[in-house]
């Protein structure tokens, strides 16, 4: 029986853009992921008071 081995790679967000209709994330491996905000009701109905929020991945992972 053959088994497929894959290498797990950590990919991090380089840029996140939220518009009225979608969220788009540019990854450090040059891919871009986009999804409609309708999939994320808390973002869709959220307030724009955190427009300039910066996320620190390492800090969030320690919690």
Buried (B, 14 or more C-beta within 10 A) or exposed (E): EEEEEEEEEEEEEEEEEBEEEBBEBBEEEEEEEEEEBEEBEEEBEEEEEEEEEEEEEEEEEEE
